[in-house]
Amino acid sequence: MEQLALGILEKSKIKVIAEGLNGFRIELIEKIGSDDIAQLIEVSDELVKKFGESAKLTKSNITKYFNKDTIPFVARQNNKIIGYIIGVPLEYFRKEAWAHYDVNLGLQNTIYTYAFVVKGNFQKRGGYSKSLKRVYLNWVRKRNYKFITGHTELGIAKNFSSNTETVKIFPEWYNSKVSFEYYRRPIKKEK
Ligand SMILES: CC(C)(COP(=O)(O)OP(=O)(O)OC[C@H]1O[C@@H](n2cnc3c(N)ncnc32)[C@H](O)[C@@H]1OP(=O)(O)O)[C@@H](O)C(=O)NCCC(=O)NCCS
């Protein structure tokens, strides 16, 4: 059975982007399959800790994040999903008020980082998050986008690169207890 009733494949259609010798792999998800959904939902618990239940992936909202317009990369360790980062062309959010603070809206030169999550026991070690982010940045660079943007807790984005700028501060951002900023990071061209 290739396709389930809901139009969701049984097995994700993926492209392997990077692979290590130790069972670590980064894939681009071209079409999400039901085999990965439960694992992604589990990883999204990390977001719930910070943003509350509304941030949790569910069977019904998963296609909001994994669809033909989004660019989702997942990291797997020994075939289990341990994290994901999702980029989306900024224009996808033209109906959102926040997107209109960005002067590049409509210029098709920006990828917005929709989500970046790594399971707690894989954070800050082994280079898991760093590798996932690096693959994402390279993908964006190769496609000639000029900027990556996103929302992060205030103060985090200044570490991304010296020319990352704060476009707008959001004192309230969903259920987070701290202020968030919308940042813009210029992407250097490939040498
Ligand atoms: C965000 C998260 C994936 C970072 O993972 P981590 O293992 O703690 O990451 P590290 O501190 O080792 O940093 C890894 C890289 O990610 C970058 N980074 C950290 N937080 C980031 C964020 N919110 N957005 C984009 N990049 C981020 C770091 O600057 C670092 O970049 P570098 O490799 O260029 O130095 C992880 O903390 C997490 O899952 N948090 C809960 C979910 C969350 O708050 N996500 C952000 C909003 S969607």
The ligand as a MOL file (V3000), in Angstrom:
LIG
                    3D

  0  0  0     0  0            999 V3000
M  V30 BEGIN CTAB
M  V30 COUNTS 48 50 0 0 0
M  V30 BEGIN ATOM
M  V30 1 C 17.5620 25.4600 19.1540 0
M  V30 2 C 18.2790 24.1260 19.3720 0
M  V30 3 C 17.9930 23.1690 18.2180 0
M  V30 4 C 19.7930 24.3950 19.3970 0
M  V30 5 O 20.4390 23.1810 19.6690 0
M  V30 6 P 21.6960 23.1180 20.6580 0
M  V30 7 O 22.2660 21.7580 20.6150 0
M  V30 8 O 21.2660 23.6560 21.9820 0
M  V30 9 O 22.6190 24.1080 19.8490 0
M  V30 10 P 23.9940 24.7870 20.1700 0
M  V30 11 O 23.8810 25.7900 21.2520 0
M  V30 12 O 25.0470 23.7310 20.2700 0
M  V30 13 O 24.1720 25.5810 18.7960 0
M  V30 14 C 24.2620 24.9450 17.5310 0
M  V30 15 C 24.1230 26.0010 16.4580 0
M  V30 16 O 22.7440 26.4210 16.3990 0
M  V30 17 C 22.6680 27.8300 16.5670 0
M  V30 18 N 21.3880 28.1200 17.2380 0
M  V30 19 C 21.0870 27.9820 18.5310 0
M  V30 20 N 19.8020 28.3410 18.7380 0
M  V30 21 C 19.2940 28.6730 17.5230 0
M  V30 22 C 18.0320 29.1250 17.0790 0
M  V30 23 N 17.0110 29.3170 17.9160 0
M  V30 24 N 17.8580 29.3880 15.7600 0
M  V30 25 C 18.8760 29.2370 14.8910 0
M  V30 26 N 20.1150 28.8000 15.2490 0
M  V30 27 C 20.3030 28.5320 16.5600 0
M  V30 28 C 23.9030 28.2180 17.3570 0
M  V30 29 O 24.2370 29.5610 17.1590 0
M  V30 30 C 24.9340 27.2660 16.7610 0
M  V30 31 O 25.3850 27.7700 15.5380 0
M  V30 32 P 26.8930 27.5070 15.0330 0
M  V30 33 O 26.9830 26.0660 14.7180 0
M  V30 34 O 26.9920 28.3770 13.8130 0
M  V30 35 O 27.7770 27.9300 16.1600 0
M  V30 36 C 17.8740 23.4540 20.7200 0
M  V30 37 O 18.2860 24.2750 21.7880 0
M  V30 38 C 16.3830 23.1870 20.8360 0
M  V30 39 O 15.8670 22.2320 20.2630 0
M  V30 40 N 15.6740 24.0340 21.5960 0
M  V30 41 C 14.2410 23.8830 21.7970 0
M  V30 42 C 13.4720 24.3530 20.5810 0
M  V30 43 C 13.7070 25.8160 20.2760 0
M  V30 44 O 13.6330 26.6610 21.1280 0
M  V30 45 N 13.9840 26.1110 18.9810 0
M  V30 46 C 14.2190 27.4790 18.5480 0
M  V30 47 C 12.9980 28.1580 18.0880 0
M  V30 48 S 12.1580 27.2550 16.8160 0
M  V30 END ATOM
M  V30 BEGIN BOND
M  V30 1 1 1 2
M  V30 2 1 2 3
M  V30 3 1 2 4
M  V30 4 1 2 36
M  V30 5 1 4 5
M  V30 6 1 5 6
M  V30 7 2 6 7
M  V30 8 1 6 8
M  V30 9 1 6 9
M  V30 10 1 9 10
M  V30 11 2 10 11
M  V30 12 1 10 12
M  V30 13 1 10 13
M  V30 14 1 13 14
M  V30 15 1 14 15
M  V30 16 1 15 16
M  V30 17 1 15 30
M  V30 18 1 16 17
M  V30 19 1 17 18
M  V30 20 1 17 28
M  V30 21 1 18 19
M  V30 22 1 18 27
M  V30 23 2 19 20
M  V30 24 1 20 21
M  V30 25 1 21 22
M  V30 26 2 21 27
M  V30 27 1 22 23
M  V30 28 2 22 24
M  V30 29 1 24 25
M  V30 30 2 25 26
M  V30 31 1 26 27
M  V30 32 1 28 29
M  V30 33 1 28 30
M  V30 34 1 30 31
M  V30 35 1 31 32
M  V30 36 2 32 33
M  V30 37 1 32 34
M  V30 38 1 32 35
M  V30 39 1 36 37
M  V30 40 1 36 38
M  V30 41 2 38 39
M  V30 42 1 38 40
M  V30 43 1 40 41
M  V30 44 1 41 42
M  V30 45 1 42 43
M  V30 46 2 43 44
M  V30 47 1 43 45
M  V30 48 1 45 46
M  V30 49 1 46 47
M  V30 50 1 47 48
M  V30 END BOND
M  V30 END CTAB
M  END
